[in-house]
Amino acid sequence: MKKPLLIFLFSCIVISCFGQSASPFRQFYFNPYLSNPAYAGINGSTEVYLIYRKEKLNINDAPTTMGLSFQYPTKKRVSLGMNIVSDEVVALRNTSILATFAYALPLTSTQMLRFGLSGGVGMNDLNLEEGEYDPSDPVIINAAQNNFYADGNFGALYTNRGFRLGFAFTQLFEGSRFSSTTLEPVKVSSLNNRLYSVGYKFPIGSSIAIEPYFLYRERADKQNSWEAASVVYIKEKIWAGASYHQTNGLGFFFGLNIKDLFKFGYSYELPPVDKTFASGDSHELQLSLRIGKKREPITKKPRQTAAPVTVAQADTSKVKSAEEQTETAKLEEPTDEQADQLTNSEKSTQPTKDNPTTIEQSRDTSDNDSLTPVTKPKKSDSKPPRSFAIAKGHYVVAGAFKVMQNAIGYSQDLILKGYADVTVAINPKNNLYYVYIFSSYDIDEARKARNQYRIKRPFSEIWIFTAE
């Protein structure tokens, strides 16, 4: 092969590679952290993602993308993440390794601002083992060596229940990513590569939710593009949808959620209508594995402006009297070690067999407010009685708290939003205060209620607790 022809092919490979590395993953909804670092840890659980994308399947040496993504939300407002993505086109492989620091700033109990910053290194490797070329050519020798460059991105995200509005600088550094030098100098880019995203997930009935979203990408080379998509979820277990990309054309996707631990997503992309260049269908596979339990959602503590409520029930007209609470609670005395860990305020409100307390009694009574009288609830055989302690049954829990006042504040915030059935009760086995929104002796009824609430914000992370 003659030198001019080889250099020409080499240039085409470089141009093709960077054109493809900038192409987006089709399933933005599955793992938006790949495009915007502000999404790191947004699901509230430690997750590992695997990504595989094969473009233009019927064309030899077509672009192939593989990746590994990791997200870890801490107990505070910080989330950490890592992305490793490798693109391969013909003989050129580009690998990017990015570490992410994200921070969540709650504005209200439902509104959140999230920020994410990623930084790392990219590597290029040109494999010229196959083919004829002049080994003494310095251009080819330098080009075949590994090249390193700085890589990074920044993103911001606003969320309010099911609404999400995102913005990201997808390339913070610039420079020739493939040159005759091994290490490229670090230069801040002009920030002309941007990503805008907006979407809203809303329920339709009790078991179906729809999530339309729109993406717009700006690039420094003016090759801007947009994408519109919609996903339909059935009980958050099965989903399907379609998207249209301005340059890549029409695509379809579907996925499965297995016990909230393993998620599977697949997309099929039809060949673009434009036949100017050779094209073919593309396939994308994404897998997700959740590790550990979900963390409590980050919310801003509401102001204590609502009327006092009892621990057993937010609606004081349906609360049992103190004598009835004593008969049904059957609380366990805290151990000495647990008592030492309680603060003075917690000790004063810690429930015991001899002293079943109410929220009115545990709150500051310096203003000498009188306790609200309560009445006996109506008898019901379909669900556990409302009492100070968790009784035998199945409970749809919205939050668990170590401190009673935090549980009270969260329940009052839900009451102000119109959820009148919110109840606070203590679990005597772990001394945690559970805020639950539904209870029943029938596990199927509890599961149905959980699924209905999960498609509503802020109940996307509720779970079922069973007391034996």
Disulfide bonds with the S-S distance in Angstrom:
none
